[in-house]
Amino acid sequence: MLNNAYIGIDLGTSGCRAYAIDDQSRIIARCHKPFSNSSQTQHNPALDWQLVVSVLSNLIHQCSGYKIQSIAVDATSGSILVVNEKGQPLTPILMYNNCNARQQAKLLESIVPATSAAHGTGSGLAKLLYLIESYALTGKYFLLHQADWINYNLGAPLAISDENNALKSGYDPIDRCWPNWIGDVVSTSILPQVVACGTEIGFVSDALMQQFELSHRPTIKAGTTDSIAAFIATGANELGDALTSLGSTLVVKMLCDHPVFIPQQGVYSHRLNDRWLVGGASNTGGAVLQHYFTNNELLELSVQIDINQTVPDYYPLLEKGERFPINDPDLQPCLSPRLESRSEFLHALLNGIANVEYQSYTLLERITRTPIKSIRTVGTGSVNRTWQAIRQRKFHVSFITPENTEAAYGAALIAKDSEPNAKLI
């Protein structure tokens, strides 16, 4: 009798990563391949799909002796394309960091409600308007998110999305529908059907069954965004569980039983079945550190830091402007007095970022009325023990080191453990 396997596919910022897990959520296979140019702000849809096929081919070969039951996909939030009624791309994929839709984002400011996530150039809706205008689109076509495109090529019906990827395109996660106001912006006929994360939306196609030599047909389950898949991967699943991502920027999320939307403070909520991830993203983080120090310097100077030493209160930013926990486009960096000692300067920067993290969680606790129970940490900064020690002195909660932090592992958990009765097929 074959053992079961569940596959998660992650299209992140640098490439495609896939994990396969068994019934006990143990990793049985993994594969990663980079994008040919991860710095590009738009992708060729065909090349993205070819990369997924290459990764899947390698992964499924490793799963010999397992029956693959289901597949789920996560991808970067706000990355979209437009396809025709036959599923053929009419545009490139505009990636999450593509800023071409400045004019369209400006137009939407007076239309989109303040509590919607469809503001700014990162908005999928702004990108959609840009593509419609730039490519003079007419006739019947559909908005797809990057994850939707991969699901369609796997075998799912055309134009089905999940609640998290649809959020920045204007989807209302509270009423769980496309809002009435969006009809004043675009025809609702071009918008995808939206379902909950984990909903079964289709089956792997005949062509892929043959290509991968599969005897059992896996189901395809609606996934999520890469950041939420990473949250799921850590095992955080109780109210008050929090996740800090210490990457180029500082991102915090906390699991709550109700949503909070305060855009004037940079606070948004993502639905996770019957619960919510409430959080925000600061402009401080690892990018500030890398501006002043090389990776080797960060390692060497960190061990020289005496965390009991008092340092100035910095607010580390590379340029003016902050999103969260203070939403102020004119907020100036505070890096003075400038310390002559390189190790002390690094200490002050690390302490400053930790202060922003503390302010962030203090704000989230107050506005959600949910006490923080634990904090998990992901990102490149999570391996810096000095930074961890500085952070832990500011909190009176458990700091948990997650066993798994990869979004692809979180997507595999979605493929395995989705909500019962969540079926479209």
Sequence and secondary structure as in RCSB ss.txt:
>XXXX:A:sequence
MLNNAYIGIDLGTSGCRAYAIDDQSRIIARCHKPFSNSSQTQHNPALDWQLVVSVLSNLIHQCSGYKIQSIAVDA
TSGSILVVNEKGQPLTPILMYNNCNARQQAKLLESIVPATSAAHGTGSGLAKLLYLIESYALTGKYFLLHQADWI
NYNLGAPLAISDENNALKSGYDPIDRCWPNWIGDVVSTSILPQVVACGTEIGFVSDALMQQFELSHRPTIKAGTT
DSIAAFIATGANELGDALTSLGSTLVVKMLCDHPVFIPQQGVYSHRLNDRWLVGGASNTGGAVLQHYFTNNELLE
LSVQIDINQTVPDYYPLLEKGERFPINDPDLQPCLSPRLESRSEFLHALLNGIANVEYQSYTLLERITRTPIKSI
RTVGTGSVNRTWQAIRQRKFHVSFITPENTEAAYGAALIAKDSEPNAKLI
>XXXX:A:secstr
  EEEEEEEEE SSEEEEEEE TT  EEEEEEEE TTTT SEE HHHHHHHHHHHHHHHHHHTTTEEEEEEEEEE
 TT EEEEETTS BSS EE TT  TTHHHHHHHTTTS TT S  STT HHHHHHHHHHHTT  SSEEEEEHHHHH
HHHHT  SSEEETTTTGGGT BTTTTB  GGGGGTS GGGS EEE TT EEEE  HHHHHHTT SS  EEEEEEE
HHHHHHHHTT  STTEEEEEESSSEEEEEEESS   BGGGTBEEEEETTEEEEEEEES SHHHHHHH  HHHHHH
HHTT  TTS     B  SSS B SSS BTT   B  S  SSHHHHHHHHHHHHHHHHHHHHHHHHHHHT    EE
EEESGGGG HHHHHHHHTT  SEEE  S   HHHHHHHHHHH  TT B  
